[in-house]
């Protein structure tokens, strides 16, 4: 079985590095691509050369860096020879040129001559990113088939704060893995995708339960597993609604994403999404929330005693969906346990009335899980306990999606035989 960890091995990546302080992150990105088994060729624009040198880039990718001054080959061949094209960072200027078909330098001429969509990681000042012209260019690029990853919110080199920081190299690596993985799938006709015509609901990330305007009860969930599952289901043909708590991940391509904050908001969004064929509850929903949310910041007491905070139980979204009048045909939950993994997961599956549980140990130094790129899960059903062994979260998402597709295929055969 092919997994996402094998996706990049022996693949050729063309990386375009444009101008911006985020260009320094491209060096780490090259290192990660090489570690994954890729051959990396780089085009360094004149703007990019103001932030990283051709020597440093060539030393990492082990190929001569392609610039206006050094490149003499056919730019059409350059774009066609790559398995994937990645632009990181992508400046506002480069986005505008790509969106409007300009080709006045090596990078833009190569991109215009390409026969494949690019993965684009924008980076710029937050005002430049939110400007209507940039947003219009982004929508154009999406309509051309290009995939946008990021940008993220954070502090800028200019001293301002907002959305405009380039996504981290590890996130960009996952994006290019997903893109190449989708392109390597068998060339199904739309009607023959394994989950074509199926609808799916996925929950992801944490929930934040406000104590006051500045504090909340939450957890460490990054949303990486839930987002990967939503992307995998969509790649296999399902129409997917992703309901996510607060995360820093980009919305998966081809997925309808709804952003919420609290458990109550997540439940409301889930019920609005029904009916669906498949529900995968991967979100780490907070079990409790404050009985009362304070309108003002809770101040420290003079004697130093902490305030008494009354809690109420949050809605059990997995249990509610598993017993809903519009219950999905297949309901999959997650169990994060610190001990007695199989026993507790089996008990949870029965108690919640869901069909499957993906269970994993958390909280140990050897199995942190939250925020990590890999996981070790067990698939718990009414009849089996399968150890899937440690693998990337993208690989887990792909395997789960294949199990879901097999479930519906087997069910269809059984129904036809009756």
C-alpha positions, 0 to 999 in steps of 0.5 A: 500500500502506498502511503503519504510518507512514500509520496515524494520519493524520487520525485522532481520538484521545481521550487521558485523562490521570490523576494521577501524575508520569508525566503530564508524559510525556503532553505529549510524547505529544500532540506525537508524535500531532500530528506523526503527523497526529492530532486530539487531544482530552484529558480531564484528571482532577482528579488529572492537574491536580495534575501538568500544567495544562489550559493546557499541554495545550490549547496542545499539542493545540490544543483546549480541555481537557476537565475536570469544570469545563469539559465540558458536552457529551454524554460518550457522543458524546465516546467515539464520535467518537474513532477510538481512546482512549488512557489515559496515564498510567493510575493504579491508581485509574483502572484499578480504576474501569474494571475494576469499571464505576465512572463517578463522573467525566467520564473514567470515565463516558466510558470506560464509555460507549465502544464501542471498546477503549482502549490503557492505559499504567499508571504507579504505584509498583512495589508498587502495580503488583504488588499482587494487586488491581491485577493482577486489575484488569489481567486484567479489563481485558484480558478486556474487550478493552483493550490494556495497554502497559507499565509498564516497569522503572526508577527511581521518583519516590519513590526506589524501583526496580521495574516501574511506570514508564509506557512512553515516548511513542514506545512508546505511539505505536507501540501506538496505531498497531498498534491503529488499523492492526488496526482498519482491516484488512478485516473478514475472517471468522476463517476468511478471514484470510490466515494463519488456521490457520498457525503461526509462530515469531519470535525477537527481541531480543539474547541475553546470554551471562554472563561472571560474575554481573554481566557479559555478552557481548551486542549492541545489539538492541532487539527492535523489529523482531522484536516488530513482525513477531510482532504483524503475523503475529498480526494476519493470523491466524497463531498466533504464538510469540515467543521474545525475549531481554532487551528493554524492550518490552511483549509483543505482544497476541495472541502467546504470548511466551517470555522467554529470556536466552542463545542456548542457551535460545533454541534450546531454546525454538525447538525446543520450539515446532516444528513450525510453518509459518513461522520468522522469525529476527529475533533478534541472537543472540550468535555466541560465549559464554564457555567457562566462566561464573565463579561470582564477579565477575572482579576486576581484576588488580593489574598491570592486565592483563585476564583471558584469556577463552576463547570458544566458538561459540554454536548457529546457530539459523537454520541449525539451524531451516533444516535441522531434521527439523521444518523450517518450510515458510518460514524467514526470516533477517536479515543485519546487514552493515557492507559488501558487503550483497547479496553477504554476504546472498546467501552467508548465505542459501545457507550457512544453507539458509534461504528468505529473508533480510532484509538491512540495513547497520548500524554507520554514522552514517546507518544505525544501525538498532539501537534506531531506529524505521526501517530500510532492508532488502533482501529476498533470495530465490533469485530476487530482491533487492528494495530496500524503501527506508527505512520504519518497522519496523512497515511492514517487519513488515506488508510481510513478513507480506504477502509471507509470505501471498502465498507460501503462497497461491501455493504452495496454487494450485500444489499444487492445479494438480499 
